[in-house]
Structures are given as structure tokens and as C-alpha cells.
Amino acid sequence: MTGEPIGPDLTWLAQQVATGALDPQISWRGGWDKAGEAVSALLERRLHGKAVLDIA
């Protein structure tokens, strides 16, 4: 990274996801209490997308 602020880029990225212009391809979502399940699924290549851990 060049040390430039990343806020504008993250804002643009979030807007693209929010409008549906960019599909993040999330195939698993759950809380941190299920992190082990997510890690196992990723390591075993059972997911065809990203795993997202929700912060409650």
C-alpha cells in the first residue's frame, strides 16, 4: 500500500455491492461461535465462495 487513505475505495466497493453491481459470492455466513465450521469448510474446499463471520 502506498499510504493513501483507503476510505474512498472502500466506500466505492461497498456501493457496488449494495447496488448489485458486484457480487461478493458469499456461500457461508455465521457468527464467530461457528468460526471452526467456516474454517473447516474452507480448508476442505466445500465452499464455492467466501465465508463471512458476523460480529454481534
Long-range contacts (C-beta under 8 A, 24 or more apart in sequence): 24-49, 24-50, 25-49, 25-50, 26-50, 26-51, 26-52, 27-51, 28-52, 29-54, 30-54, 31-56, 32-56
